[in-house]
Amino acid sequence: MAEQEPNLSMHSISEHIYLWLKQGILAGELQPGTRLIVLDIARKFRVSQAPVREALERLKQEGLINGVPNKGSVVSDITSKEIRDLFVLREIIEGFAVRETMPRMTDGDYAFLERTVSGMDDANKMRDTLRILELDMEFHGFFYRRCDNQAILGLWNDMRTKIMRFMAISNRYYTTDGLADWHRLLIDALKSGNPETAEKAFVEHMHSYKIIHLD
């Protein structure tokens, strides 16, 4: 990735470093346990340590890295059991979120979901891994935001990054070529007006992801 231009603002530099590190973690280039040394990263981008520390703090808040005594910041681990537990929880609460959201969906909401899916197609053609994952999370996160239940939204915010990380691992083994079409089927299920049909479609979609042995 290109190094920073000197006239960028501190926030822009920090954002660039954050995205670069996040992409590396999700792509598997930065494996669990990898040390992220502030001085080394600052030298790489030819910047001060301040924007690097800011980027690392954001990654810590998302759970992608941990602070370890005598080691500093290291890429966090993720296990198969954590993923299985999250998918069990997600099946329960996403089904609820979809059922609660369906009656209040507007034409604008459907247009938003369709734009999101079109973006997945574009990102897939560009092989933009991070963008594909962000759009997938945006699509599903819509229902957690719109179901008008703060506890459900809180659970989604807590598990979103780990789900995103697992999907990034899964996508290394399985193609994302059909991902947009999968989501179009979900939109069709929503338009059926039948909550049971829609919930079943969302659960089947979740089952399409293979739980890879990560331990």
PAVEX-542570 format. One line per field, with one value per residue (C-alpha): x, z, y; residue in three letters. Coordinates in nm, 3 decimals, decimal comma, always signed. Each point is the difference from the previous one (the first is absolute). Example, Ala and Ser with C-alpha at 12.3 -4.5 7.8 and 13.67 -1.06 7.14 Angstrom:
BEGIN
px	c(+1,230:+0,137)
pz	c(+0,780:-0,066)
py	c(-0,450:+0,344)
res	c(Ala:Ser)
//
This chain:
BEGIN
px	c(+0,000:+0,126:+0,158:-0,157:+0,022:+0,140:-0,291:-0,266:-0,168:+0,073:-0,350:+0,047:+0,333:-0,144:-0,299:+0,232:+0,214:-0,309:-0,145:+0,334:+0,036:-0,364:+0,029:+0,315:-0,169:-0,315:+0,199:+0,211:+0,323:+0,028:-0,055:-0,122:+0,288:+0,177:+0,154:-0,087:+0,291:-0,082:+0,349:+0,023:-0,341:+0,085:+0,323:-0,184:-0,237:+0,261:-0,222:+0,011:-0,113:-0,319:-0,218:+0,125:-0,105:-0,340:-0,047:+0,101:-0,244:-0,285:+0,100:+0,009:-0,351:-0,117:+0,168:+0,236:+0,309:+0,080:+0,240:+0,239:+0,246:+0,361:-0,114:-0,216:-0,270:-0,054:-0,258:-0,273:-0,093:-0,336:-0,115:-0,249:-0,202:-0,032:-0,132:-0,244:-0,131:-0,044:-0,188:-0,240:-0,069:-0,027:-0,262:-0,219:+0,033:+0,020:-0,322:-0,162:+0,147:-0,129:-0,352:-0,021:+0,134:-0,210:-0,333:+0,164:+0,219:-0,042:+0,083:+0,306:+0,113:-0,025:+0,188:+0,275:+0,032:+0,007:+0,275:+0,197:-0,026:+0,104:+0,302:+0,086:+0,002:+0,234:+0,230:+0,013:+0,105:+0,275:+0,096:-0,025:-0,021:-0,051:-0,274:-0,187:+0,001:-0,105:-0,295:-0,106:+0,002:-0,186:-0,275:-0,056:+0,064:-0,293:-0,245:+0,168:-0,021:-0,357:-0,158:-0,005:+0,153:+0,313:+0,095:-0,005:+0,200:+0,254:+0,047:+0,053:+0,259:+0,183:+0,020:+0,022:+0,380:+0,046:-0,260:+0,174:+0,331:-0,135:-0,157:+0,335:+0,156:-0,286:+0,033:+0,360:-0,130:-0,335:-0,081:-0,202:-0,128:-0,354:-0,018:-0,200:-0,247:-0,049:-0,096:-0,237:-0,182:-0,027:-0,158:-0,247:-0,087:-0,062:-0,226:-0,208:-0,148:+0,020:+0,216:+0,051:+0,123:+0,236:+0,138:+0,059:+0,185:+0,229:+0,079:+0,078:+0,228:+0,190:+0,034:+0,163:+0,315:+0,222:+0,135:+0,370:+0,216:+0,204:+0,148)
pz	c(+0,000:-0,081:+0,282:+0,137:-0,165:+0,243:-0,048:+0,125:+0,329:+0,314:-0,020:-0,364:+0,077:+0,297:-0,211:-0,274:+0,246:+0,172:-0,330:-0,109:+0,322:+0,002:-0,357:+0,095:+0,296:-0,191:-0,299:+0,227:-0,082:+0,369:+0,185:+0,362:+0,236:-0,241:+0,184:-0,131:+0,097:-0,003:-0,100:-0,290:-0,137:+0,038:-0,195:-0,273:-0,059:+0,082:+0,261:+0,372:+0,253:+0,094:-0,299:+0,034:+0,364:-0,093:-0,269:+0,242:+0,261:-0,251:-0,081:+0,373:+0,045:-0,282:+0,156:-0,291:+0,216:+0,369:+0,233:+0,141:+0,287:-0,123:-0,361:-0,069:-0,264:-0,155:-0,246:+0,201:-0,040:-0,099:+0,052:-0,167:+0,324:+0,014:-0,356:+0,062:+0,311:-0,190:-0,285:+0,244:+0,159:-0,338:-0,126:+0,297:+0,002:-0,376:-0,053:+0,262:-0,160:-0,344:+0,127:+0,191:-0,290:-0,285:+0,080:+0,009:-0,311:-0,262:-0,368:+0,106:+0,223:-0,286:-0,226:+0,264:+0,020:-0,378:-0,026:+0,264:-0,197:-0,322:+0,191:+0,093:-0,369:-0,076:+0,292:-0,100:-0,354:+0,148:+0,246:+0,276:+0,301:+0,264:-0,198:-0,059:+0,373:+0,093:-0,240:+0,124:+0,356:-0,116:-0,155:+0,310:+0,242:-0,156:+0,174:+0,339:-0,028:-0,130:+0,238:+0,268:+0,275:+0,158:+0,174:-0,333:-0,166:+0,283:-0,053:-0,372:+0,064:+0,238:-0,242:-0,335:-0,024:+0,093:-0,258:-0,256:+0,087:-0,029:-0,335:-0,121:+0,089:-0,166:-0,314:-0,041:-0,053:-0,172:-0,284:+0,056:-0,359:+0,107:+0,309:-0,162:-0,149:+0,346:+0,134:-0,288:+0,105:+0,349:-0,141:-0,194:+0,321:+0,176:-0,284:+0,039:+0,310:+0,186:+0,317:+0,024:-0,360:+0,056:+0,327:-0,160:-0,291:+0,236:+0,208:-0,315:-0,112:+0,328:-0,040:-0,338:+0,180:+0,092:+0,355:-0,067:+0,270:+0,132:+0,320)
py	c(+0,000:+0,348:+0,198:+0,316:+0,340:+0,259:+0,244:-0,240:+0,090:-0,200:-0,150:-0,102:-0,165:-0,186:-0,114:-0,125:-0,197:-0,139:-0,125:-0,143:-0,198:-0,109:-0,124:-0,192:-0,166:-0,093:-0,125:-0,220:+0,180:+0,096:-0,326:-0,035:+0,070:+0,235:+0,294:+0,344:+0,223:+0,369:+0,114:-0,245:+0,103:+0,369:-0,055:-0,188:+0,290:+0,265:+0,162:+0,073:-0,259:+0,189:-0,105:-0,356:-0,013:+0,144:-0,269:-0,276:+0,128:-0,028:-0,357:-0,082:+0,138:-0,227:-0,302:-0,058:+0,052:-0,038:+0,172:-0,262:+0,072:+0,021:-0,042:+0,302:-0,038:-0,342:-0,131:-0,175:-0,365:-0,146:-0,359:-0,231:-0,017:+0,378:+0,000:-0,285:+0,175:+0,327:-0,168:-0,169:+0,340:+0,169:-0,247:+0,086:+0,376:+0,062:-0,193:+0,224:+0,315:-0,098:-0,078:+0,328:+0,207:-0,142:+0,177:+0,342:-0,029:+0,273:+0,026:+0,198:-0,287:-0,247:+0,242:+0,023:-0,380:-0,031:+0,266:-0,186:-0,324:+0,176:+0,129:-0,360:-0,090:+0,289:-0,080:-0,366:+0,093:+0,216:-0,277:+0,260:-0,233:+0,266:+0,176:-0,328:-0,070:+0,353:-0,012:-0,343:+0,136:+0,313:-0,215:-0,213:+0,285:+0,186:-0,237:+0,032:+0,379:+0,011:-0,252:+0,273:-0,211:+0,146:-0,325:-0,185:+0,278:-0,017:-0,373:+0,057:+0,272:-0,233:-0,292:+0,181:+0,010:-0,366:-0,104:+0,218:-0,160:-0,353:+0,082:+0,132:-0,336:-0,189:+0,211:-0,116:-0,354:+0,064:+0,238:+0,316:-0,001:-0,097:+0,222:+0,281:-0,250:-0,155:+0,341:+0,063:-0,317:+0,146:+0,315:-0,216:-0,185:+0,332:+0,116:-0,317:+0,163:-0,331:+0,029:-0,378:-0,016:+0,291:-0,137:-0,341:+0,163:+0,194:-0,310:-0,202:+0,281:-0,017:-0,377:+0,053:+0,109:-0,293:-0,002:-0,050:-0,160:+0,289:-0,139)
res	c(Met:Ala:Glu:Gln:Glu:Pro:Asn:Leu:Ser:Met:His:Ser:Ile:Ser:Glu:His:Ile:Tyr:Leu:Trp:Leu:Lys:Gln:Gly:Ile:Leu:Ala:Gly:Glu:Leu:Gln:Pro:Gly:Thr:Arg:Leu:Ile:Val:Leu:Asp:Ile:Ala:Arg:Lys:Phe:Arg:Val:Ser:Gln:Ala:Pro:Val:Arg:Glu:Ala:Leu:Glu:Arg:Leu:Lys:Gln:Glu:Gly:Leu:Ile:Asn:Gly:Val:Pro:Asn:Lys:Gly:Ser:Val:Val:Ser:Asp:Ile:Thr:Ser:Lys:Glu:Ile:Arg:Asp:Leu:Phe:Val:Leu:Arg:Glu:Ile:Ile:Glu:Gly:Phe:Ala:Val:Arg:Glu:Thr:Met:Pro:Arg:Met:Thr:Asp:Gly:Asp:Tyr:Ala:Phe:Leu:Glu:Arg:Thr:Val:Ser:Gly:Met:Asp:Asp:Ala:Asn:Lys:Met:Arg:Asp:Thr:Leu:Arg:Ile:Leu:Glu:Leu:Asp:Met:Glu:Phe:His:Gly:Phe:Phe:Tyr:Arg:Arg:Cys:Asp:Asn:Gln:Ala:Ile:Leu:Gly:Leu:Trp:Asn:Asp:Met:Arg:Thr:Lys:Ile:Met:Arg:Phe:Met:Ala:Ile:Ser:Asn:Arg:Tyr:Tyr:Thr:Thr:Asp:Gly:Leu:Ala:Asp:Trp:His:Arg:Leu:Leu:Ile:Asp:Ala:Leu:Lys:Ser:Gly:Asn:Pro:Glu:Thr:Ala:Glu:Lys:Ala:Phe:Val:Glu:His:Met:His:Ser:Tyr:Lys:Ile:Ile:His:Leu:Asp)
//
